Amino acid sequence: MNLDRHKSFLIGNYALPPIEIVRGKGACLWDSTGKEYLDFTSGIAVTNLGHSHPEWVKRLQEQAEQLVHCSNLFSIPEQVRLAERLVHKIGAGKVLFCNSGAEANEAMLKLSRLHGNSLDPKRSKILVAQNGFHGRTLGALSATESIKYRQGFEPLLPGFVFCRLNDLSDFEKAVDDQTAAVLVESIQGEGGLHVSTDEFLLGLQDLCNRHELLFLMDEVQAGIARTGEFLGYQKSGAQPDAIAMAKGLGGGFPIGAIWVSDQHASLFTPGSHGTTFGGSPLACSAAHAVLDVIENENLIQQAQQMGNLLGDGLRNLATEFPASILEIRGRGLMLGVQLAFDPAGLISKLREKGLLTVGAAGQTLRILPPLTIKEEQVVKALEILDSCLKETAP
Ligand SMILES: Cc1ncc(COP(=O)(O)O)c(C=O)c1O
């Protein structure tokens, strides 16, 4: 890898990379020296089918030959059908397509403006959870509490009130006559794999109903079968008014979407929002392939089963290394290992031994394998973790 060229031509908004990745297949990645890795990052919860799943590749190739892009000036059959499939999985409502998680959240923030303004122009505040992450555009960043992401970009949008996750009374106390919406993740990804409890999500729904607030759910990282439900909040039985999706929806091809309940879907009117690439035929075909493979290969059950195996293995490691591992959090194949030290050293040791992982806030090691992961690959990853923890034990 030529780091000098990397540094010469790329803006330095990411940390300098330790390796150069050139190929992927299933749960494996290869670097430019030919070294093989087990990928327990999935492109940060994106390649949920694994790399280059044959069905996904075939569908993209077929669609690329048929039609890649056409504007939303025209009806796109793949888009209409994808919206219909998402509505069947979520509930009565409508869908708007975009290209990323931040864009999906921006669309929900704009929805909450439309909702607030329809009730009373001073209703623009949005309650969000401390430690959450909603993206890097200025609106999504304003909804993100961590100084790490915000620093240098002020002034951000006003009107976001940060409340404690899983503390209903903190949210309740923050509601006033200017509040328009509540926005949370079902499982905080970047924030360190903190799980919103079922009672909390049901309580937020009730709070929103009582105060005419929009209940906005960010499923960008937890969504698309990763937690062992199609969307992470679905386990709770709560019913949000709008939901942001991206990452895993395209399985590696950029696509984002918001689902909005029927009651609020008509807040957007012709011309009130849009994006050139949103819901292109190629992006929607990638998402159809993802949904088909999830259904045909029972990936929701697979995420539960492999998640149990991996979770049990991680809990055993926590027992074996009590001074290093403080807690295992998360659900399905969205798991976090709360460490007693900064994870950076462990992440590079794991990488040297062929396991790719990613950090999250609060000294958390994030474990996000593809949903197609095999039992023997889970076992191998646990062995690598075990041997690296032995070397890293404080
Ligand atoms: C919960 C959540 N929301 C939004 C985003 C932003 O998504 P994107 O990077 O596609 O803009 C992320 C990205 O990590 C995320 O985890």
The ligand as an SDF file (V2000), in Angstrom:
LIG
                    3D

 16 16  0  0  0  0  0  0  0  0999 V2000
  -27.7330    5.1490   13.3410 C   0  0  0  0  0  0  0  0  0  0  0  0
  -27.0930    5.8550   12.1990 C   0  0  0  0  0  0  0  0  0  0  0  0
  -27.7580    6.8410   11.5890 N   0  0  0  0  0  0  0  0  0  0  0  0
  -27.2290    7.4970   10.5440 C   0  0  0  0  0  0  0  0  0  0  0  0
  -25.9770    7.1930   10.0670 C   0  0  0  0  0  0  0  0  0  0  0  0
  -25.4010    7.9280    8.9040 C   0  0  0  0  0  0  0  0  0  0  0  0
  -25.4400    7.1270    7.7760 O   0  0  0  0  0  0  0  0  0  0  0  0
  -24.5490    7.4700    6.4930 P   0  0  0  0  0  0  0  0  0  0  0  0
  -23.1300    7.2600    6.9000 O   0  0  0  0  0  0  0  0  0  0  0  0
  -25.0170    6.5020    5.4510 O   0  0  0  0  0  0  0  0  0  0  0  0
  -24.8290    8.8770    6.1480 O   0  0  0  0  0  0  0  0  0  0  0  0
  -25.2460    6.1650   10.6780 C   0  0  0  0  0  0  0  0  0  0  0  0
  -23.8950    5.8340   10.1950 C   0  0  0  0  0  0  0  0  0  0  0  0
  -23.1070    5.2040   10.8530 O   0  0  0  0  0  0  0  0  0  0  0  0
  -25.8160    5.4940   11.7730 C   0  0  0  0  0  0  0  0  0  0  0  0
  -25.1550    4.5090   12.3990 O   0  0  0  0  0  0  0  0  0  0  0  0
  1  2  1  0
  2  3  1  0
  2 15  2  0
  3  4  2  0
  4  5  1  0
  5  6  1  0
  5 12  2  0
  6  7  1  0
  7  8  1  0
  8  9  2  0
  8 10  1  0
  8 11  1  0
 12 13  1  0
 12 15  1  0
 13 14  2  0
 15 16  1  0
M  END
$$$$
